[in-house]
Amino acid sequence: MITCSKPGCGRAGAVVLAYDYAARRAMLFDPGDERPPPHLYALCGRCAERLSMPRGWTLDDRRDRPPLFAPEFPDATAASR
């Protein structure tokens, strides 16, 4: 089991964190089957959701997960008019 890389957290790693320092961007990925390479970090779900970026940085969440809300569809009655 891979544990969260955040100091003081012992939860199981559920997300992979990577940094692109030149672009000032952090990226979250779904974990693969292997241990992440040394330049990537494992985070538990709680630490990943609480992750905050320094000023000027962006967070690119590339995890495959179902959307929190269903997409909005146009009103079917309006289309039939």
mmCIF file of the N, C-alpha and C atoms, coordinates in Angstrom:
data_MODEL
# 
_entry.id   MODEL 
# 
loop_
_atom_site.group_PDB 
_atom_site.id 
_atom_site.type_symbol 
_atom_site.label_atom_id 
_atom_site.label_alt_id 
_atom_site.label_comp_id 
_atom_site.label_asym_id 
_atom_site.label_entity_id 
_atom_site.label_seq_id 
_atom_site.pdbx_PDB_ins_code 
_atom_site.Cartn_x 
_atom_site.Cartn_y 
_atom_site.Cartn_z 
_atom_site.occupancy 
_atom_site.B_iso_or_equiv 
_atom_site.pdbx_formal_charge 
_atom_site.auth_seq_id 
_atom_site.auth_comp_id 
_atom_site.auth_asym_id 
_atom_site.auth_atom_id 
_atom_site.pdbx_PDB_model_num 
ATOM 1   N N  . MET A 1 1  ? 0.839   -1.176 0.000   1.00 0.00 ? 1  MET A N  1 
ATOM 2   C CA . MET A 1 1  ? 0.000   0.000  0.000   1.00 0.00 ? 1  MET A CA 1 
ATOM 3   C C  . MET A 1 1  ? 0.895   1.255  0.000   1.00 0.00 ? 1  MET A C  1 
ATOM 4   N N  . ILE A 1 2  ? 0.559   2.187  -0.856  1.00 0.00 ? 2  ILE A N  1 
ATOM 5   C CA . ILE A 1 2  ? 1.276   3.460  -0.910  1.00 0.00 ? 2  ILE A CA 1 
ATOM 6   C C  . ILE A 1 2  ? 0.542   4.437  -0.003  1.00 0.00 ? 2  ILE A C  1 
ATOM 7   N N  . THR A 1 3  ? 1.280   5.123  0.853   1.00 0.00 ? 3  THR A N  1 
ATOM 8   C CA . THR A 1 3  ? 0.650   6.076  1.756   1.00 0.00 ? 3  THR A CA 1 
ATOM 9   C C  . THR A 1 3  ? 0.814   7.498  1.230   1.00 0.00 ? 3  THR A C  1 
ATOM 10  N N  . CYS A 1 4  ? -0.014  8.374  1.750   1.00 0.00 ? 4  CYS A N  1 
ATOM 11  C CA . CYS A 1 4  ? -0.016  9.785  1.371   1.00 0.00 ? 4  CYS A CA 1 
ATOM 12  C C  . CYS A 1 4  ? 1.357   10.411 1.659   1.00 0.00 ? 4  CYS A C  1 
ATOM 13  N N  . SER A 1 5  ? 1.834   11.231 0.728   1.00 0.00 ? 5  SER A N  1 
ATOM 14  C CA . SER A 1 5  ? 3.145   11.876 0.866   1.00 0.00 ? 5  SER A CA 1 
ATOM 15  C C  . SER A 1 5  ? 3.122   13.087 1.786   1.00 0.00 ? 5  SER A C  1 
ATOM 16  N N  . LYS A 1 6  ? 1.939   13.544 2.150   1.00 0.00 ? 6  LYS A N  1 
ATOM 17  C CA . LYS A 1 6  ? 1.828   14.726 3.014   1.00 0.00 ? 6  LYS A CA 1 
ATOM 18  C C  . LYS A 1 6  ? 2.322   14.357 4.413   1.00 0.00 ? 6  LYS A C  1 
ATOM 19  N N  . PRO A 1 7  ? 3.256   15.122 4.965   1.00 0.00 ? 7  PRO A N  1 
ATOM 20  C CA . PRO A 1 7  ? 3.777   14.808 6.304   1.00 0.00 ? 7  PRO A CA 1 
ATOM 21  C C  . PRO A 1 7  ? 2.663   14.763 7.349   1.00 0.00 ? 7  PRO A C  1 
ATOM 22  N N  . GLY A 1 8  ? 2.698   13.741 8.177   1.00 0.00 ? 8  GLY A N  1 
ATOM 23  C CA . GLY A 1 8  ? 1.722   13.606 9.245   1.00 0.00 ? 8  GLY A CA 1 
ATOM 24  C C  . GLY A 1 8  ? 0.453   12.879 8.833   1.00 0.00 ? 8  GLY A C  1 
ATOM 25  N N  . CYS A 1 9  ? 0.297   12.563 7.563   1.00 0.00 ? 9  CYS A N  1 
ATOM 26  C CA . CYS A 1 9  ? -0.886  11.847 7.082   1.00 0.00 ? 9  CYS A CA 1 
ATOM 27  C C  . CYS A 1 9  ? -0.485  10.408 6.807   1.00 0.00 ? 9  CYS A C  1 
ATOM 28  N N  . GLY A 1 10 ? -1.217  9.465  7.304   1.00 0.00 ? 10 GLY A N  1 
ATOM 29  C CA . GLY A 1 10 ? -0.895  8.063  7.094   1.00 0.00 ? 10 GLY A CA 1 
ATOM 30  C C  . GLY A 1 10 ? -1.936  7.338  6.262   1.00 0.00 ? 10 GLY A C  1 
ATOM 31  N N  . ARG A 1 11 ? -2.840  8.089  5.639   1.00 0.00 ? 11 ARG A N  1 
ATOM 32  C CA . ARG A 1 11 ? -3.891  7.455  4.841   1.00 0.00 ? 11 ARG A CA 1 
ATOM 33  C C  . ARG A 1 11 ? -3.326  6.853  3.556   1.00 0.00 ? 11 ARG A C  1 
ATOM 34  N N  . ALA A 1 12 ? -4.121  5.991  2.953   1.00 0.00 ? 12 ALA A N  1 
ATOM 35  C CA . ALA A 1 12 ? -3.717  5.349  1.698   1.00 0.00 ? 12 ALA A CA 1 
ATOM 36  C C  . ALA A 1 12 ? -3.714  6.354  0.559   1.00 0.00 ? 12 ALA A C  1 
ATOM 37  N N  . GLY A 1 13 ? -2.711  6.295  -0.295  1.00 0.00 ? 13 GLY A N  1 
ATOM 38  C CA . GLY A 1 13 ? -2.633  7.174  -1.457  1.00 0.00 ? 13 GLY A CA 1 
ATOM 39  C C  . GLY A 1 13 ? -3.720  6.828  -2.461  1.00 0.00 ? 13 GLY A C  1 
ATOM 40  N N  . ALA A 1 14 ? -4.433  7.836  -2.963  1.00 0.00 ? 14 ALA A N  1 
ATOM 41  C CA . ALA A 1 14 ? -5.526  7.623  -3.903  1.00 0.00 ? 14 ALA A CA 1 
ATOM 42  C C  . ALA A 1 14 ? -5.385  8.484  -5.152  1.00 0.00 ? 14 ALA A C  1 
ATOM 43  N N  . VAL A 1 15 ? -4.449  9.435  -5.123  1.00 0.00 ? 15 VAL A N  1 
ATOM 44  C CA . VAL A 1 15 ? -4.270  10.399 -6.205  1.00 0.00 ? 15 VAL A CA 1 
ATOM 45  C C  . VAL A 1 15 ? -2.769  10.599 -6.413  1.00 0.00 ? 15 VAL A C  1 
ATOM 46  N N  . VAL A 1 16 ? -2.372  10.861 -7.656  1.00 0.00 ? 16 VAL A N  1 
ATOM 47  C CA . VAL A 1 16 ? -0.966  11.165 -7.953  1.00 0.00 ? 16 VAL A CA 1 
ATOM 48  C C  . VAL A 1 16 ? -0.858  12.658 -8.243  1.00 0.00 ? 16 VAL A C  1 
ATOM 49  N N  . LEU A 1 17 ? 0.103   13.315 -7.615  1.00 0.00 ? 17 LEU A N  1 
ATOM 50  C CA . LEU A 1 17 ? 0.351   14.741 -7.776  1.00 0.00 ? 17 LEU A CA 1 
ATOM 51  C C  . LEU A 1 17 ? 1.657   14.938 -8.531  1.00 0.00 ? 17 LEU A C  1 
ATOM 52  N N  . ALA A 1 18 ? 1.615   15.774 -9.566  1.00 0.00 ? 18 ALA A N  1 
ATOM 53  C CA . ALA A 1 18 ? 2.812   16.109 -10.343 1.00 0.00 ? 18 ALA A CA 1 
ATOM 54  C C  . ALA A 1 18 ? 2.899   17.620 -10.471 1.00 0.00 ? 18 ALA A C  1 
ATOM 55  N N  . TYR A 1 19 ? 4.110   18.115 -10.607 1.00 0.00 ? 19 TYR A N  1 
ATOM 56  C CA . TYR A 1 19 ? 4.337   19.555 -10.772 1.00 0.00 ? 19 TYR A CA 1 
ATOM 57  C C  . TYR A 1 19 ? 5.008   19.840 -12.112 1.00 0.00 ? 19 TYR A C  1 
ATOM 58  N N  . ASP A 1 20 ? 4.592   20.917 -12.747 1.00 0.00 ? 20 ASP A N  1 
ATOM 59  C CA . ASP A 1 20 ? 5.271   21.462 -13.924 1.00 0.00 ? 20 ASP A CA 1 
ATOM 60  C C  . ASP A 1 20 ? 5.744   22.847 -13.491 1.00 0.00 ? 20 ASP A C  1 
ATOM 61  N N  . TYR A 1 21 ? 6.972   22.906 -13.004 1.00 0.00 ? 21 TYR A N  1 
ATOM 62  C CA . TYR A 1 21 ? 7.481   24.143 -12.421 1.00 0.00 ? 21 TYR A CA 1 
ATOM 63  C C  . TYR A 1 21 ? 7.584   25.268 -13.450 1.00 0.00 ? 21 TYR A C  1 
ATOM 64  N N  . ALA A 1 22 ? 7.958   24.952 -14.677 1.00 0.00 ? 22 ALA A N  1 
ATOM 65  C CA . ALA A 1 22 ? 8.098   25.985 -15.710 1.00 0.00 ? 22 ALA A CA 1 
ATOM 66  C C  . ALA A 1 22 ? 6.755   26.647 -16.020 1.00 0.00 ? 22 ALA A C  1 
ATOM 67  N N  . ALA A 1 23 ? 5.678   25.855 -16.015 1.00 0.00 ? 23 ALA A N  1 
ATOM 68  C CA . ALA A 1 23 ? 4.345   26.386 -16.317 1.00 0.00 ? 23 ALA A CA 1 
ATOM 69  C C  . ALA A 1 23 ? 3.612   26.845 -15.054 1.00 0.00 ? 23 ALA A C  1 
ATOM 70  N N  . ARG A 1 24 ? 4.231   26.660 -13.889 1.00 0.00 ? 24 ARG A N  1 
ATOM 71  C CA . ARG A 1 24 ? 3.616   26.994 -12.600 1.00 0.00 ? 24 ARG A CA 1 
ATOM 72  C C  . ARG A 1 24 ? 2.237   26.336 -12.490 1.00 0.00 ? 24 ARG A C  1 
ATOM 73  N N  . ARG A 1 25 ? 2.272   24.994 -12.638 1.00 0.00 ? 25 ARG A N  1 
ATOM 74  C CA . ARG A 1 25 ? 1.036   24.215 -12.645 1.00 0.00 ? 25 ARG A CA 1 
ATOM 75  C C  . ARG A 1 25 ? 1.250   22.915 -11.878 1.00 0.00 ? 25 ARG A C  1 
ATOM 76  N N  . ALA A 1 26 ? 0.230   22.521 -11.129 1.00 0.00 ? 26 ALA A N  1 
ATOM 77  C CA . ALA A 1 26 ? 0.202   21.213 -10.478 1.00 0.00 ? 26 ALA A CA 1 
ATOM 78  C C  . ALA A 1 26 ? -0.899  20.394 -11.135 1.00 0.00 ? 26 ALA A C  1 
ATOM 79  N N  . MET A 1 27 ? -0.682  19.090 -11.242 1.00 0.00 ? 27 MET A N  1 
ATOM 80  C CA . MET A 1 27 ? -1.647  18.218 -11.899 1.00 0.00 ? 27 MET A CA 1 
ATOM 81  C C  . MET A 1 27 ? -1.972  17.040 -11.000 1.00 0.00 ? 27 MET A C  1 
ATOM 82  N N  . LEU A 1 28 ? -3.252  16.687 -10.940 1.00 0.00 ? 28 LEU A N  1 
ATOM 83  C CA . LEU A 1 28 ? -3.712  15.523 -10.203 1.00 0.00 ? 28 LEU A CA 1 
ATOM 84  C C  . LEU A 1 28 ? -4.136  14.452 -11.208 1.00 0.00 ? 28 LEU A C  1 
ATOM 85  N N  . PHE A 1 29 ? -3.681  13.229 -10.995 1.00 0.00 ? 29 PHE A N  1 
ATOM 86  C CA . PHE A 1 29 ? -3.991  12.100 -11.867 1.00 0.00 ? 29 PHE A CA 1 
ATOM 87  C C  . PHE A 1 29 ? -4.551  10.955 -11.042 1.00 0.00 ? 29 PHE A C  1 
ATOM 88  N N  . ASP A 1 30 ? -5.287  10.072 -11.703 1.00 0.00 ? 30 ASP A N  1 
ATOM 89  C CA . ASP A 1 30 ? -5.662  8.811  -11.082 1.00 0.00 ? 30 ASP A CA 1 
ATOM 90  C C  . ASP A 1 30 ? -4.393  7.974  -10.937 1.00 0.00 ? 30 ASP A C  1 
ATOM 91  N N  . PRO A 1 31 ? -4.297  7.180  -9.880  1.00 0.00 ? 31 PRO A N  1 
ATOM 92  C CA . PRO A 1 31 ? -3.091  6.363  -9.714  1.00 0.00 ? 31 PRO A CA 1 
ATOM 93  C C  . PRO A 1 31 ? -3.056  5.219  -10.708 1.00 0.00 ? 31 PRO A C  1 
ATOM 94  N N  . GLY A 1 32 ? -1.860  4.832  -11.079 1.00 0.00 ? 32 GLY A N  1 
ATOM 95  C CA . GLY A 1 32 ? -1.673  3.659  -11.924 1.00 0.00 ? 32 GLY A CA 1 
ATOM 96  C C  . GLY A 1 32 ? -1.526  2.428  -11.046 1.00 0.00 ? 32 GLY A C  1 
ATOM 97  N N  . ASP A 1 33 ? -1.102  1.346  -11.638 1.00 0.00 ? 33 ASP A N  1 
ATOM 98  C CA . ASP A 1 33 ? -0.932  0.097  -10.894 1.00 0.00 ? 33 ASP A CA 1 
ATOM 99  C C  . ASP A 1 33 ? 0.408   0.020  -10.176 1.00 0.00 ? 33 ASP A C  1 
ATOM 100 N N  . GLU A 1 34 ? 1.364   0.854  -10.598 1.00 0.00 ? 34 GLU A N  1 
ATOM 101 C CA . GLU A 1 34 ? 2.690   0.799  -9.997  1.00 0.00 ? 34 GLU A CA 1 
ATOM 102 C C  . GLU A 1 34 ? 2.893   1.959  -9.025  1.00 0.00 ? 34 GLU A C  1 
ATOM 103 N N  . ARG A 1 35 ? 3.969   1.861  -8.281  1.00 0.00 ? 35 ARG A N  1 
ATOM 104 C CA . ARG A 1 35 ? 4.357   2.945  -7.374  1.00 0.00 ? 35 ARG A CA 1 
ATOM 105 C C  . ARG A 1 35 ? 4.739   4.156  -8.226  1.00 0.00 ? 35 ARG A C  1 
ATOM 106 N N  . PRO A 1 36 ? 4.296   5.379  -7.812  1.00 0.00 ? 36 PRO A N  1 
ATOM 107 C CA . PRO A 1 36 ? 4.664   6.561  -8.608  1.00 0.00 ? 36 PRO A CA 1 
ATOM 108 C C  . PRO A 1 36 ? 6.172   6.777  -8.628  1.00 0.00 ? 36 PRO A C  1 
ATOM 109 N N  . PRO A 1 37 ? 6.713   7.287  -9.744  1.00 0.00 ? 37 PRO A N  1 
ATOM 110 C CA . PRO A 1 37 ? 8.142   7.610  -9.796  1.00 0.00 ? 37 PRO A CA 1 
ATOM 111 C C  . PRO A 1 37 ? 8.505   8.627  -8.712  1.00 0.00 ? 37 PRO A C  1 
ATOM 112 N N  . PRO A 1 38 ? 9.792   8.744  -8.383  1.00 0.00 ? 38 PRO A N  1 
ATOM 113 C CA . PRO A 1 38 ? 10.208  9.627  -7.283  1.00 0.00 ? 38 PRO A CA 1 
ATOM 114 C C  . PRO A 1 38 ? 9.806   11.092 -7.454  1.00 0.00 ? 38 PRO A C  1 
ATOM 115 N N  . HIS A 1 39 ? 9.648   11.570 -8.677  1.00 0.00 ? 39 HIS A N  1 
ATOM 116 C CA . HIS A 1 39 ? 9.309   12.980 -8.872  1.00 0.00 ? 39 HIS A CA 1 
ATOM 117 C C  . HIS A 1 39 ? 7.801   13.228 -8.841  1.00 0.00 ? 39 HIS A C  1 
ATOM 118 N N  . LEU A 1 40 ? 7.006   12.176 -8.598  1.00 0.00 ? 40 LEU A N  1 
ATOM 119 C CA . LEU A 1 40 ? 5.564   12.296 -8.421  1.00 0.00 ? 40 LEU A CA 1 
ATOM 120 C C  . LEU A 1 40 ? 5.220   11.949 -6.983  1.00 0.00 ? 40 LEU A C  1 
ATOM 121 N N  . TYR A 1 41 ? 4.087   12.427 -6.512  1.00 0.00 ? 41 TYR A N  1 
ATOM 122 C CA . TYR A 1 41 ? 3.709   12.240 -5.119  1.00 0.00 ? 41 TYR A CA 1 
ATOM 123 C C  . TYR A 1 41 ? 2.342   11.586 -5.025  1.00 0.00 ? 41 TYR A C  1 
ATOM 124 N N  . ALA A 1 42 ? 2.166   10.709 -4.042  1.00 0.00 ? 42 ALA A N  1 
ATOM 125 C CA . ALA A 1 42 ? 0.870   10.103 -3.765  1.00 0.00 ? 42 ALA A CA 1 
ATOM 126 C C  . ALA A 1 42 ? 0.171   10.954 -2.707  1.00 0.00 ? 42 ALA A C  1 
ATOM 127 N N  . LEU A 1 43 ? -1.103  11.198 -2.909  1.00 0.00 ? 43 LEU A N  1 
ATOM 128 C CA . LEU A 1 43 ? -1.922  11.901 -1.925  1.00 0.00 ? 43 LEU A CA 1 
ATOM 129 C C  . LEU A 1 43 ? -3.170  11.076 -1.639  1.00 0.00 ? 43 LEU A C  1 
ATOM 130 N N  . CYS A 1 44 ? -3.667  11.144 -0.411  1.00 0.00 ? 44 CYS A N  1 
ATOM 131 C CA . CYS A 1 44 ? -4.955  10.530 -0.117  1.00 0.00 ? 44 CYS A CA 1 
ATOM 132 C C  . CYS A 1 44 ? -6.045  11.458 -0.676  1.00 0.00 ? 44 CYS A C  1 
ATOM 133 N N  . GLY A 1 45 ? -7.242  10.976 -0.768  1.00 0.00 ? 45 GLY A N  1 
ATOM 134 C CA . GLY A 1 45 ? -8.334  11.784 -1.311  1.00 0.00 ? 45 GLY A CA 1 
ATOM 135 C C  . GLY A 1 45 ? -8.558  13.058 -0.525  1.00 0.00 ? 45 GLY A C  1 
ATOM 136 N N  . ARG A 1 46 ? -8.471  12.982 0.789   1.00 0.00 ? 46 ARG A N  1 
ATOM 137 C CA . ARG A 1 46 ? -8.696  14.168 1.633   1.00 0.00 ? 46 ARG A CA 1 
ATOM 138 C C  . ARG A 1 46 ? -7.635  15.239 1.388   1.00 0.00 ? 46 ARG A C  1 
ATOM 139 N N  . CYS A 1 47 ? -6.383  14.849 1.352   1.00 0.00 ? 47 CYS A N  1 
ATOM 140 C CA . CYS A 1 47 ? -5.305  15.820 1.118   1.00 0.00 ? 47 CYS A CA 1 
ATOM 141 C C  . CYS A 1 47 ? -5.379  16.386 -0.297  1.00 0.00 ? 47 CYS A C  1 
ATOM 142 N N  . ALA A 1 48 ? -5.796  15.569 -1.269  1.00 0.00 ? 48 ALA A N  1 
ATOM 143 C CA . ALA A 1 48 ? -5.938  16.065 -2.644  1.00 0.00 ? 48 ALA A CA 1 
ATOM 144 C C  . ALA A 1 48 ? -7.038  17.115 -2.734  1.00 0.00 ? 48 ALA A C  1 
ATOM 145 N N  . GLU A 1 49 ? -8.151  16.906 -2.038  1.00 0.00 ? 49 GLU A N  1 
ATOM 146 C CA . GLU A 1 49 ? -9.259  17.870 -2.080  1.00 0.00 ? 49 GLU A CA 1 
ATOM 147 C C  . GLU A 1 49 ? -8.911  19.162 -1.343  1.00 0.00 ? 49 GLU A C  1 
ATOM 148 N N  . ARG A 1 50 ? -8.017  19.098 -0.388  1.00 0.00 ? 50 ARG A N  1 
ATOM 149 C CA . ARG A 1 50 ? -7.630  20.278 0.388   1.00 0.00 ? 50 ARG A CA 1 
ATOM 150 C C  . ARG A 1 50 ? -6.411  21.002 -0.188  1.00 0.00 ? 50 ARG A C  1 
ATOM 151 N N  . LEU A 1 51 ? -5.876  20.484 -1.279  1.00 0.00 ? 51 LEU A N  1 
ATOM 152 C CA . LEU A 1 51 ? -4.673  21.048 -1.879  1.00 0.00 ? 51 LEU A CA 1 
ATOM 153 C C  . LEU A 1 51 ? -4.931  22.474 -2.357  1.00 0.00 ? 51 LEU A C  1 
ATOM 154 N N  . SER A 1 52 ? -4.059  23.380 -2.007  1.00 0.00 ? 52 SER A N  1 
ATOM 155 C CA . SER A 1 52 ? -4.180  24.771 -2.475  1.00 0.00 ? 52 SER A CA 1 
ATOM 156 C C  . SER A 1 52 ? -2.883  25.156 -3.176  1.00 0.00 ? 52 SER A C  1 
ATOM 157 N N  . MET A 1 53 ? -3.020  26.016 -4.155  1.00 0.00 ? 53 MET A N  1 
ATOM 158 C CA . MET A 1 53 ? -1.889  26.426 -4.993  1.00 0.00 ? 53 MET A CA 1 
ATOM 159 C C  . MET A 1 53 ? -1.355  27.781 -4.538  1.00 0.00 ? 53 MET A C  1 
ATOM 160 N N  . PRO A 1 54 ? -0.052  27.972 -4.696  1.00 0.00 ? 54 PRO A N  1 
ATOM 161 C CA . PRO A 1 54 ? 0.509   29.300 -4.437  1.00 0.00 ? 54 PRO A CA 1 
ATOM 162 C C  . PRO A 1 54 ? -0.045  30.308 -5.449  1.00 0.00 ? 54 PRO A C  1 
ATOM 163 N N  . ARG A 1 55 ? 0.013   31.553 -5.111  1.00 0.00 ? 55 ARG A N  1 
ATOM 164 C CA . ARG A 1 55 ? -0.445  32.615 -6.014  1.00 0.00 ? 55 ARG A CA 1 
ATOM 165 C C  . ARG A 1 55 ? 0.287   32.504 -7.349  1.00 0.00 ? 55 ARG A C  1 
ATOM 166 N N  . GLY A 1 56 ? -0.484  32.552 -8.440  1.00 0.00 ? 56 GLY A N  1 
ATOM 167 C CA . GLY A 1 56 ? 0.086   32.465 -9.770  1.00 0.00 ? 56 GLY A CA 1 
ATOM 168 C C  . GLY A 1 56 ? 0.165   31.051 -10.328 1.00 0.00 ? 56 GLY A C  1 
ATOM 169 N N  . TRP A 1 57 ? -0.137  30.048 -9.517  1.00 0.00 ? 57 TRP A N  1 
ATOM 170 C CA . TRP A 1 57 ? -0.132  28.662 -9.965  1.00 0.00 ? 57 TRP A CA 1 
ATOM 171 C C  . TRP A 1 57 ? -1.560  28.221 -10.280 1.00 0.00 ? 57 TRP A C  1 
ATOM 172 N N  . THR A 1 58 ? -1.679  27.198 -11.138 1.00 0.00 ? 58 THR A N  1 
ATOM 173 C CA . THR A 1 58 ? -2.982  26.624 -11.440 1.00 0.00 ? 58 THR A CA 1 
ATOM 174 C C  . THR A 1 58 ? -2.970  25.145 -11.086 1.00 0.00 ? 58 THR A C  1 
ATOM 175 N N  . LEU A 1 59 ? -4.140  24.622 -10.812 1.00 0.00 ? 59 LEU A N  1 
ATOM 176 C CA . LEU A 1 59 ? -4.307  23.203 -10.518 1.00 0.00 ? 59 LEU A CA 1 
ATOM 177 C C  . LEU A 1 59 ? -5.088  22.584 -11.659 1.00 0.00 ? 59 LEU A C  1 
ATOM 178 N N  . ASP A 1 60 ? -4.512  21.586 -12.303 1.00 0.00 ? 60 ASP A N  1 
ATOM 179 C CA . ASP A 1 60 ? -5.123  20.889 -13.429 1.00 0.00 ? 60 ASP A CA 1 
ATOM 180 C C  . ASP A 1 60 ? -5.530  19.502 -12.942 1.00 0.00 ? 60 ASP A C  1 
ATOM 181 N N  . ASP A 1 61 ? -6.817  19.315 -12.691 1.00 0.00 ? 61 ASP A N  1 
ATOM 182 C CA . ASP A 1 61 ? -7.324  18.044 -12.177 1.00 0.00 ? 61 ASP A CA 1 
ATOM 183 C C  . ASP A 1 61 ? -7.656  17.136 -13.359 1.00 0.00 ? 61 ASP A C  1 
ATOM 184 N N  . ARG A 1 62 ? -6.832  16.135 -13.578 1.00 0.00 ? 62 ARG A N  1 
ATOM 185 C CA . ARG A 1 62 ? -6.992  15.225 -14.721 1.00 0.00 ? 62 ARG A CA 1 
ATOM 186 C C  . ARG A 1 62 ? -7.515  13.858 -14.300 1.00 0.00 ? 62 ARG A C  1 
ATOM 187 N N  . ARG A 1 63 ? -8.123  13.779 -13.123 1.00 0.00 ? 63 ARG A N  1 
ATOM 188 C CA . ARG A 1 63 ? -8.665  12.504 -12.667 1.00 0.00 ? 63 ARG A CA 1 
ATOM 189 C C  . ARG A 1 63 ? -9.931  12.166 -13.438 1.00 0.00 ? 63 ARG A C  1 
ATOM 190 N N  . ASP A 1 64 ? -10.098 10.886 -13.729 1.00 0.00 ? 64 ASP A N  1 
ATOM 191 C CA . ASP A 1 64 ? -11.337 10.399 -14.330 1.00 0.00 ? 64 ASP A CA 1 
ATOM 192 C C  . ASP A 1 64 ? -12.300 10.098 -13.201 1.00 0.00 ? 64 ASP A C  1 
ATOM 193 N N  . ARG A 1 65 ? -13.317 10.896 -13.092 1.00 0.00 ? 65 ARG A N  1 
ATOM 194 C CA . ARG A 1 65 ? -14.318 10.673 -12.059 1.00 0.00 ? 65 ARG A CA 1 
ATOM 195 C C  . ARG A 1 65 ? -15.637 11.214 -12.570 1.00 0.00 ? 65 ARG A C  1 
ATOM 196 N N  . PRO A 1 66 ? -16.706 10.680 -12.093 1.00 0.00 ? 66 PRO A N  1 
ATOM 197 C CA . PRO A 1 66 ? -17.996 11.181 -12.578 1.00 0.00 ? 66 PRO A CA 1 
ATOM 198 C C  . PRO A 1 66 ? -18.195 12.632 -12.154 1.00 0.00 ? 66 PRO A C  1 
ATOM 199 N N  . PRO A 1 67 ? -18.861 13.439 -12.986 1.00 0.00 ? 67 PRO A N  1 
ATOM 200 C CA . PRO A 1 67 ? -19.091 14.832 -12.620 1.00 0.00 ? 67 PRO A CA 1 
ATOM 201 C C  . PRO A 1 67 ? -19.997 14.930 -11.398 1.00 0.00 ? 67 PRO A C  1 
ATOM 202 N N  . LEU A 1 68 ? -19.799 15.959 -10.621 1.00 0.00 ? 68 LEU A N  1 
ATOM 203 C CA . LEU A 1 68 ? -20.588 16.167 -9.416  1.00 0.00 ? 68 LEU A CA 1 
ATOM 204 C C  . LEU A 1 68 ? -22.049 16.423 -9.771  1.00 0.00 ? 68 LEU A C  1 
ATOM 205 N N  . PHE A 1 69 ? -22.296 17.153 -10.847 1.00 0.00 ? 69 PHE A N  1 
ATOM 206 C CA . PHE A 1 69 ? -23.653 17.465 -11.280 1.00 0.00 ? 69 PHE A CA 1 
ATOM 207 C C  . PHE A 1 69 ? -23.841 16.975 -12.707 1.00 0.00 ? 69 PHE A C  1 
ATOM 208 N N  . ALA A 1 70 ? -25.045 16.563 -13.025 1.00 0.00 ? 70 ALA A N  1 
ATOM 209 C CA . ALA A 1 70 ? -25.348 16.141 -14.396 1.00 0.00 ? 70 ALA A CA 1 
ATOM 210 C C  . ALA A 1 70 ? -25.286 17.354 -15.310 1.00 0.00 ? 70 ALA A C  1 
ATOM 211 N N  . PRO A 1 71 ? -24.882 17.167 -16.572 1.00 0.00 ? 71 PRO A N  1 
ATOM 212 C CA . PRO A 1 71 ? -24.849 18.311 -17.489 1.00 0.00 ? 71 PRO A CA 1 
ATOM 213 C C  . PRO A 1 71 ? -26.249 18.841 -17.744 1.00 0.00 ? 71 PRO A C  1 
ATOM 214 N N  . GLU A 1 72 ? -26.338 20.117 -18.008 1.00 0.00 ? 72 GLU A N  1 
ATOM 215 C CA . GLU A 1 72 ? -27.633 20.732 -18.296 1.00 0.00 ? 72 GLU A CA 1 
ATOM 216 C C  . GLU A 1 72 ? -27.987 20.491 -19.750 1.00 0.00 ? 72 GLU A C  1 
ATOM 217 N N  . PHE A 1 73 ? -29.222 20.078 -19.973 1.00 0.00 ? 73 PHE A N  1 
ATOM 218 C CA . PHE A 1 73 ? -29.713 19.858 -21.325 1.00 0.00 ? 73 PHE A CA 1 
ATOM 219 C C  . PHE A 1 73 ? -30.736 20.938 -21.652 1.00 0.00 ? 73 PHE A C  1 
ATOM 220 N N  . PRO A 1 74 ? -30.811 21.385 -22.904 1.00 0.00 ? 74 PRO A N  1 
ATOM 221 C CA . PRO A 1 74 ? -31.806 22.381 -23.249 1.00 0.00 ? 74 PRO A CA 1 
ATOM 222 C C  . PRO A 1 74 ? -33.210 21.833 -23.016 1.00 0.00 ? 74 PRO A C  1 
ATOM 223 N N  . ASP A 1 75 ? -34.126 22.728 -22.724 1.00 0.00 ? 75 ASP A N  1 
ATOM 224 C CA . ASP A 1 75 ? -35.502 22.351 -22.484 1.00 0.00 ? 75 ASP A CA 1 
ATOM 225 C C  . ASP A 1 75 ? -36.085 21.737 -23.755 1.00 0.00 ? 75 ASP A C  1 
ATOM 226 N N  . ALA A 1 76 ? -36.597 20.505 -23.643 1.00 0.00 ? 76 ALA A N  1 
ATOM 227 C CA . ALA A 1 76 ? -37.114 19.790 -24.815 1.00 0.00 ? 76 ALA A CA 1 
ATOM 228 C C  . ALA A 1 76 ? -38.326 20.483 -25.401 1.00 0.00 ? 76 ALA A C  1 
ATOM 229 N N  . THR A 1 77 ? -39.138 21.141 -24.577 1.00 0.00 ? 77 THR A N  1 
ATOM 230 C CA . THR A 1 77 ? -40.338 21.808 -25.112 1.00 0.00 ? 77 THR A CA 1 
ATOM 231 C C  . THR A 1 77 ? -39.959 23.043 -25.903 1.00 0.00 ? 77 THR A C  1 
ATOM 232 N N  . ALA A 1 78 ? -38.877 23.715 -25.541 1.00 0.00 ? 78 ALA A N  1 
ATOM 233 C CA . ALA A 1 78 ? -38.440 24.902 -26.269 1.00 0.00 ? 78 ALA A CA 1 
ATOM 234 C C  . ALA A 1 78 ? -37.933 24.530 -27.661 1.00 0.00 ? 78 ALA A C  1 
ATOM 235 N N  . ALA A 1 79 ? -37.326 23.341 -27.792 1.00 0.00 ? 79 ALA A N  1 
ATOM 236 C CA . ALA A 1 79 ? -36.784 22.904 -29.066 1.00 0.00 ? 79 ALA A CA 1 
ATOM 237 C C  . ALA A 1 79 ? -37.882 22.514 -30.062 1.00 0.00 ? 79 ALA A C  1 
ATOM 238 N N  . SER A 1 80 ? -39.043 22.108 -29.528 1.00 0.00 ? 80 SER A N  1 
ATOM 239 C CA . SER A 1 80 ? -40.118 21.664 -30.417 1.00 0.00 ? 80 SER A CA 1 
ATOM 240 C C  . SER A 1 80 ? -41.004 22.791 -30.906 1.00 0.00 ? 80 SER A C  1 
ATOM 241 N N  . ARG A 1 81 ? -40.791 23.996 -30.466 1.00 0.00 ? 81 ARG A N  1 
ATOM 242 C CA . ARG A 1 81 ? -41.625 25.138 -30.898 1.00 0.00 ? 81 ARG A CA 1 
ATOM 243 C C  . ARG A 1 81 ? -41.298 25.594 -32.269 1.00 0.00 ? 81 ARG A C  1 
# 
